[in-house]
């Protein structure tokens, strides 16, 4: 059996747009993730909606009006968007609390804006991991890690992404995430064994493997870590009943607290016995072991 060298799990609390467009709620999410949830990283997202959306898409109604923060889909997205100055404030607040700030970027302009803040990591969502103009700019201009989700992505497309970074000599700075794009994802569609496939093919070609989950509960994440995902990323909110499309598939504070606890317990347990009879067993052996 191939041995896995387990590193300490790194948990990312993905705030995304769950702040409802309010920077004070965003700060509260950061504080709770750090102090109560014991998360390692919080992650937001940055989009230039007028570049991402056509005029028709921008002016169309939100597909789920009850979750909309505007009269059109474009207005909804703009309402939830923080400026780069607000992202800078959030990064400074993270530094004050000693939790790492990160952000997903959806197109080149947002990638350039977030890179100007010099975070340690930038995330590429599944939806735009084929935007090679953006990937190329980051490879040539951003010195931190580039984390890439692979939902909605074929095996051939993943290979093309890794080869692209190999050609740029940046492949040891990328982290590839197993991901299924859905909100929430039924358990049978999570496809955890793809983590094994990613490890077999890429663990010597990239920096690390991660898992980005959009499912319910926290059991699956422990399995993902056990299969070899070093980074575990989950959507996070203060209240799953809040208006918005991501809240229902997010963990609340107690959820991330329990998940981080269980990930760290699993990390401690994933080892081999140092000797045939451990010290903790010696006393029990004397008392309980059958003797002829």
Buried (B, 14 or more C-beta within 10 A) or exposed (E): EEEEEBEEBBBBBBBBBBBBBEBEBBBEBBBBBBEEBBBBBBBBBBBBBEEBBEEEEBEEEBEEEEBBBBEBBBBBBBEBBBEBEEBBBBBEBBEEBEBBBBBBBBBBBBBBBBBEBEBEBBBBBBBBBBBEEBBBBBBEEBEBBBBBBBBBBEEEEBEBBBEBBBEBEBBEBBBBBBBBBBEBBEEEEBEBEBBBEBBEBBBEBBBBBBBBBBBBEBEBBBBBBBBBBBBBBBBBBBEBEBEBBBBBBBBBBEBBBEBBEBBBEBBEEEEEEEEEEEEEBEEEEEEEEEEE
